[in-house]
Every structure is written in C-alpha cells, then in structure tokens.
Amino acid sequence: MVNLKIEFEQMLSELEKQVDNEFYKLNVLTYEAPVIFAGIDAGNLNRLLYIDLGQSPWDEEQLKALPKWRGLTLKTEYFEKIFSLKNHHFLIIRQEDEQSTDIFDSVLQNLVDHLVSNKDESLFSNIYSVLDRWRVFFQRGGYRKLSDEQQRGLFGELWFMNEWLDRFPGQPPLVVEQWYGPTKGRIDFKSKKCGLEIKTVAEKLSKTIKISNEEQLKLSEAISTIYLYVCFLEQSKTHGMSLEELAIQVRSKIADRSERIALIYNDFLTDLGFREEEYADTLYFVEKIEVYEARENFPRLLKEDLPRGISHVTYNIDLTHCSDFEMDLENIYQYFRVDGER
C-alpha cells in the first residue's frame, strides 16, 4: 500500500536539497487507473493530490457537488503533458493553511486507499463517499477522546471481533461488515436475523449491565434473536491489553485477509473519532466472558411495558438473576460466521 506520509517527507527532503526552486514537486503514486500523483507546493509546503480524470473533464456540477470543508480546496485542471500522460484532466485536492498537516495526510491517505482498493465503484462516487465521511467527521468535531464508558464499550466490541478472527482464521473477516456499533445501530453486531449486543462490566463483584433504552432488547422481524456478550474487565497498570494494542491487533488480522474490509474497519474507527495513540496508557484484563439470550421472559423493559408518555428509559439488569438464559460461549461465535451459517 502507498504510504503518503513517507512520500511527502521524501519530497520535502528533496526540495531542501535543490538549488533551483520548483513551483511544485510531484511523485507518482499509482500507475494504473486512476493514476494519482502526490504533490508539494514549494512556496508554502502545502500538500496536493492529483487524481487523473482521463481525457474527458467532469462537468462543473460534479465538482460543485463534492463535499468540502475549510482548509481544503478542489479544482480541475487540464494538462497537455504531465509525466507520460497527454491531454488529461485532473482533480486537484489542495491543503490550505488552516488545515492541520497530520489530519490532511490522513484524509488523503484514506482517499488513496479507497481509490486503489475499490475499483468496482465509479471514480466520482468513490471520491464523494470518502470526502463526505470526512466532512461529517469534521462537523462532529474531529478526533475526540472517548469517555471511560465509551472506551470500555469499544474494547468489548473489538475483543469479540478479535476472538472471532482467531476462531475462524480461514474465513473472510465479514464480521466487520456485521458491526453496527460505530454507526449508532440499535445492536452492536447483526447477522441475518441474529443480533449481538456487547456489554462490559468493570466493577468488581458486580454482575450488572446497563441497557440504553426500551428498544435495545426488542425482538422484531429484522432481529428475531438477541444475545448479550458480557465482558468482565479489570483495569490494570501492569496486566492486560490497551485499547490501542487491541485496535492495532484487530486491524492487522483483518488486513491480512482483506484490504477492502480493513478500509471499512478504519472508516468505522474514524466515525467514532478514535485515534489509537491516545489510548495506550490504560490496560484492561478480561477476567471472563458470559453470554445470555434475551429471549421471552428475560428481564427487560420494552416500550409496551411503559406507561404512556414515558420513553428513553435507561435501566440496569442484574445478571445474577439470569442464569436460566446463559449460553455456552463457544456457540455464539458460530452465529456470526459467513452468512450466519452454523
């Protein structure tokens, strides 16, 4: 895979050594369609990305439709000759001074990764979807530190994913496509009509889990079975794994099997505002995992149980009273194999 950070650092180093000033420094990133160049503006050292549109230009409406934000500009330009290409149009994405270089590098890296991996998608829709994801990212405030509760929740979701990947080493990592937690789905994982909700317990001697609202454990046509995957975590300074380590480990296992799905995984973490290097200090030790089926008679509050006018109810479930609903842990991973086969 292309590493844009290294490409930009190389161009900056070359510019420092040159006696004669160039307007722009360009490096070829890809030789197959779409051909992509990385560039440095020698005047202000801002980054640029050139994406080959071919010999037919985009119309003005397409360019206007692309998502934008402060610190980034988009334009198309025609070149009679650029490297070996003749009479080609390019989309040029330029960093402006207001944009952080580190974040801009992340945006461009994400865009290049998608353009290289998702060749079945049209160039316009590919570029649009990536830029729109980042536009939403900036609207939400960019990278933001997760609360302690959110960190534990994400740790539990990644732990399940990591365990699944270890149990089915020969299968494509489609469990990532079944992950709905980052998209604010009602259930954290969903396969066919089966839902899996991840819960974490951090308090010692407690078996209490929090339910967010009266809809979370509701059975429906779309989700006819719901399981609760409960991680009992202990925070430690010396034992266990940090959220950073777990996120990197999961990414590595996914990337070994599918670059396309590794991109989806990275996009989900971006949606959460998650930057893994911020989560290296706290270690979690997983004491045990328990699984429960939230079937009929399981203790829960549903919308129809509430008095009229009351909604958005948060409540706790004491799992010491749920032993009749406990399941064998090993069986649960089978529900999330490819196509939900068992």
N, C-alpha and C positions, 0 to 999 in steps of 0.2 A: 504493500500500500504506500501511496505517496505520503511523505511527511512534510507538510508545508512549513512547519516551524524551522526545520533544517534547511529547506530551500531558501527561505527568506534570510536566514542567518548567513548562508553562503553568499547570497547576492550582496548583502550589506558588507561582508568582508571584502568582496571583490571591488566594490565601489570605493572603499577606503584606500585600496592599493593603487587605484587608477590615477594617472596624472591628468589625462584629458577627461573632462566632465561629460557624462552622458545624460540625456534627458530622462531616459528610463532604462532600467536593467530588466531583462526578461529571461526566464528559464522555461523550457518546455517541460510540462508535467506529464502529458499523455500524448501518444502518437496516434491512437485510434479515436474514432469519432465518439464523443465530441473532443476535438483537440483543445487542450487547455494550457494556457501559459500563466505562470506567476510573475508578477512584476513589482518593482520598487521604483517609486518616483524619487529620482536623485535629488530633487530640490528640497523635499520635506521628509523623505524616507517613509512615506506612507505606502501601504500595501495596495496592490491591484490584482485582480483576477480577470483574465481574458478567456471567454468561452466562445468557441467557433460556432457561428450560426449557419455556415455554409455560404453559398453564393446568392442566396435569396434572403433579403433582410426581413426582420419582423416588422409588422406594421406598428404605427405609433400607439394604437390602443393596447397592444400586447405589452409594450414597455410600460405604459401608464398603469396597467393592471398589476404589475409585480409589487408585492409588499415592500415597503420602505420604512426606515426609521432614521432618526437623527444620528449623524455620524457615518452614514453610508449613502453613496450616490450611484445611480445606474445610468448608463447611456450605451447606445450602439454606435459603432464606428466602422467605416469601410476602409480596407487596406488593399492597395493594388498588389503589394507583395509583403508578406511577413513570414520570415523563415522560408519554408518551401511552399507556402500557400499563396496562391494568386487570386486576386479578385474575391476576397472573402469578407464577410461581415462578422463582427464580434460584439458580444455583450461584454461590457467592461464594468466590473464592480470595484468601486474605489473606496478606500478608507479615508474619512475626513478627520480633521484634527481632534474632534470631540470624542471619537471612538477609541476606547481602550484597545491597545495593540493585542493584548492577550486574548480578549474576547473576540476581536475581529479575526484573529488567527483561528479561533475555534469555529466561528461561523464559516469561514472559507474552507477549513478542513472538512467540516460536516458536509458542505455543498459538494466538494470534490469527491468525497467518499460516495455520496449518493449518485453522482453522475457516472462514476466508474462502475458502481455495482448494479444500479437499476436501469439497465439499458433497454428493458422492455417498455419503460414509461417514456412518454414524449418528453423532449428536452424542455419545453415550456412548463409542462405540469410538474416535472421533476424540480426545476428551479423554483417554481411558485411554491410548492409544498414545503421545501426547505426554508425559504425566506419567510413564509407565513408562520412556521413553527417558531422561528427566532423572533419574529415581530411580536408574537404572543408572549414569548419568554421575556422580552424587554418590557412589555406592558405590565407584566406581573411583578416587575421589579428586579429582573435578572437573577443571578445567583443569590440565594438567601439561605441562611443557616436554619436547618430543620430543628424543631423543638425536640426535647428529650423523648417525648412520646412518639413523635414522628420518626425519630432515628430508630427507636426500638421497633416500630411498625415496619419500617423499611428493612431492617435487619432480619425480621422474621420472614418477610416475603422473599428476600434474597437467599435466606437459609433454605427455605423449601425448594427454590429453584436449583440451588447448588446440590442439594440431596437428590433431586430428580435427575439432574445431569449425570451424577455419579452412578445412579442405579440403571440408567439406560444409555450407556456410552455409545451404542451403535445407532441410536435414533437421532434424527434431526432435532434441533432444540426448539421445537414448536411450542414448548411450554411458555416461551417468551411472548408468542402471539396470543396466548391464553391469559396473559397478565393484564388485568384491568385496573389494578390499584393506582398506577400513575395517572390514569385518565378519569379518576374520580368515579369509577364504576361502583355499583352497589356491592358487588362481590369482587374480591381480590383476584381470583382465578376462575375461569369458566371454560369447561369443555363439554360440548354438546349441551345437555340439559343439567349438567352437574356443576355446582358451584363450590368453591373452597374459600373460606374466609380465614385469614391469618390473624391470630391473636397472640399477644405477648404478655407474660406475667413477670414482673420484675421484683415484686415484694416477696420477701422470704415468708414462708409459712402461709402464703395466700394462694387460693385457687379461684380467684375472682377475675372475670373478664368483663370488659366494657363493651356494650352494644350501642352503636352510634344513634340509631333511630328505629322506629317501629317498622320500617320497610326492610331493614338489613337481613332479617332471617325469614322473610316472607317467601313461601313457595309459590310458583306460578307455572304457566305453560312453558316459559322460556327456561326457568330454573326449577326443576321438579325435585331436586335433591340438594341439600346444603350440608357441607361438612365444616367443622371448626378445627383448625390445625393450631394447637396451642403450644407456643414455645415458652418454656420456663427459663428465664435468663437471669444470670448473676453478673453484676458489673464487677470488674476486677482491674487492678493495675498491673498484674503480672501474668494472668492466665486468660486464655480465650483468643478472640479474634476481633479486630476493629472493623467498623463499617467500611472503611477504606479498603482493607485487605480482602474482605468478603466481596465487595463490588468488583475489584480487580480480578479476583479468582473466577467469579462467575463470567465476567467478560472474556477472559482467556479461554475458558471451556467452550463458550458459545462460538467465539471467533474461529476456533479450531475446526468447527463443523460447518459454519455458515457465516460468511462475511455479511450477507444481506440481513440475517437476523441479528447479528452483532450490531448493525446500524440501528435496528429497531430498539434494541436494548439501550444503546447510547442515547437515542432520542427520548426514550422514556425517562431516563435519569435527568436529562436536560429539562424536560417538562416539570420535573419536581424541583428544579432549581438546585440540583445536587452537584457539588464539586468535591470529588472524593478526598482530595488532600486536606480538606477541612475536618475530616473525621478519623484521624489517625490515633488520637490520644486515648479514647475510651475503648476498653476491651470488654467483650461480652463472652461469657461462658455459658453454653447451652447445657443446662442440667438434665433436661428430659423434654420429650415431645409427647403430647397426648392428643388424640383425635376423637371428636364426638360427632354424631349425626344429629342435626337439628330437625328431627322428624316430628311427627304428630306426638303431642304430649310433652315435648321438650319444653322446659320452662322459658318462655319468651313472651314479649308483648307485641301484639300485632295491631294494625290500625283499627280493625273491627272490635278490638277489646277495649279501646279507649273511649271515654265519654266524648260526646260531640263537642267540637271546638278545641280539643287538645291535640297537639301534634308535635313533631320533632322532639320526641321523648328519648332521653338517654338513660340507660339503666345498666345495672351490673347483674351478672349471673354467677352464682356460687357453684362451682363445678363439683364440689363435694356431694351435691345432691343429684348428680347427673351420671352416676356410674352405669346405669342401665343403658345409656346411649353411647358409651365408649366403644371405640372400634380398634381393630388391630392396625397399628401404624403402617405396616408394610403394604397393606391392601390399598391405602389411599393413593399411593404413587401410581398405581395401575390405572386409576380413573383418568389420569392426565397423560397417558401415552398418546401416540399419534392417533387422531380420530376418536379418542376416548376408548380405544379397544382395551379389553382385559384378557 
